[in-house]
């Protein structure tokens, strides 16, 4: 059955393909190009099935790209997202490979970015950083490699956090502040040292 028209969808993210029997389907520019879809093109039922499958995969991949470019994601987070979408295991590997080829998925870069952003926003201990990274599914070898190559000045982070917290009324009390810092993974003696140096 022949294609009678190809127009952009209302959201302009895809194209709407209309055939002679007035049946319609959506497809990306990639799919249109791959199957050379244009008015007058005759499409068999088998071709339509393949095109719709490709269009669906394209749509999911574009959603993945938007998800990752909005905020960096770990490989584990992407896998969980795809599993929620009921994507087959072999397809998951294919999506991961495509994202890695485009440099959109890299757990090593994620760790660098996460540590940098966390220290800018609200410094935390190395212990807490490692805990948070592990919770995001980062392989412990990648984390160990990062901290082997990048020394973290915990005293500097600790002092910065103390100064931030002392601006809050509930942490004016040194005992409460110490308890908070120790709960967040800082060594008790290091906390005493940092607070002592700041109070001089």
N, C-alpha and C positions, 0 to 999 in steps of 0.2 A: 504494500500500500504506500502511495506516495505522500511525501511531505508537502503541505500546501503553504505553510508559513513558519518562520522562526522569528520570534520577538523576545525582547528582554522581559523578565518578570517584573512585577511592580517594585520589588525591593532592589532590582537591578543587580542581584547577585548571580543569577543564572539566566538561562534562556528557556523559553516555552516553545516546544515543538508541537505543531498541530498537523495532524494527518487528514487524509480525505474523508474518513468516517467521523471526523470531528473529535477523535481521541487525542489526548494531550499527554505530554510528559515533560519534566524539567531536566535540564542537563547543563553542565558547565561548559565554558569555552573550550576547555581541554577535550571534553568528550565530543563536542561538535567537530573539532578539528580532526580528532583521531578517526572518527567514522565518516568524515566528509559530509556532514548533515547540512543540507540546504534545500530550499524549495525545489521540488521536482525529483528529489532523491527517493528511490523506491526502497522501502525497508521491509524485510521479511519478519515474521513473528520471532524467529530465532535471533535475528539481529537486535530487535527491540528488547528482548530479554537481556542480552549482553549489554546493550546501551544503558538500560535502567540499572543494572547491577553496577556498571562502571560509574554511572551518575551518583548512585547512592554512596559508593566508596569515596568518590571525589568530594561529596558533600561532607562526609564524616572527616575526611582529611583536612578540609578547609576549616571545619569547626575546631579541629585539633590545633591548627596553626593559630587561629584566633585565641584559643585557650592559652597557648604557650606564650604568645606575644603580649597578652594582657599582663601576665605575671609568669616568670620562669617556673617551670615544673620539673620535678624529678622523673626519672624513668618509671619508678614505682607508681607515682601519681598518674602518669599517662596510662599505664597498664590498668590501674584500677578504674579509670574513666572509661576505657574501652571495654572492660569486663562488664561495667554497668550498662553499656550499650549492647551487650550480648554478642560481642565480636569474637569470632573463632580464634583459637590460639595461633594458627598459622598466619592469619590476617594481622593479628596484633604484632607479630614479628616484622611483617612487611611494613606496617605503619611506623614502627620504631626505626627501622632501617632508613625509611624515607626522611623522617625527621632528623636523624643523625647526619644523613648526607647533606641536608640543608643547614647543618650546624644549629638546629633549633632545639636539640636535645643533647645535653652533655652534663652528666652528674658532677664532673670535676669543676666545670665552670659554675655550676649551681652552687657548689660548696663555697667557692671564692666569693661569689656575689652575696650569698646568704650571710657569711661571716662579716663581710664589709658592711652590708646594710644594717645588720644587727648591732654592730659596734657604733655605727653612726646614730642609730635610733635610740637604743638603750643597751649599753654594754652589759654583757653577762659573762659568767665564768666559762672557761674552756669545757669543764664538765657538763654545764648546761647546754653549751653549743653542740657538743657531741650528742647529747641526749636528744636535742631537737632535730639534728640531722638524721640520726638513726630512726626517729619517729617518722621521718619523711621517706624512709626506705633506702637511704644512701648506704651503699656497701661500706662496711667498716674499713676495708683496705683503702678505699678512696679517701676516707676521713683521715686515717692514719698517715697516708702519704701527704695530704695537705698540711697537717700540723708538723710533719717532719721537715717540710720545706718552708713553712711559714711560722716563725715563732710569734706567739701571742704575748704581748706585754700585759699580763694580768694585773700587775700593780697599777698601771696607767688606766686600764679599764675599770678597775675597782675604785680608784680615786674619782674618776669621772662619774661613776654610778653613785658614789657617796654624795658628791656635790649635787647631783640631780635629786636624789631622795631627800636630802636635808632641806630642800625647798618645800617639801610636803610636811604639813603640820604633824601627821602621825609618826613621822620619823625624826622628829626633833630629839626624841629620847634615844640616847646612844644604845641602850640595851635592845630596844625594838629594832633599831637599824641593824645592829650586829646580827640579831636573830634572822632578819630578812636576808641579809647577805650570805649567811651560812646556809640558809635554806636554798639559796640560789647557786650553791655549788662552790662558793669561795671558801678557802681554808681559813679557819678561825684565827690563827696566828698572823696570816697575811692581812686579814681584816683589821686586827688590832694595830698592826704596823702602819697600814695606810691611814687609818683614822688618827693615829698618833702624829704622823707626819703632816697631815692636813690641819691638825689643831695647834701646831707649833707657831 
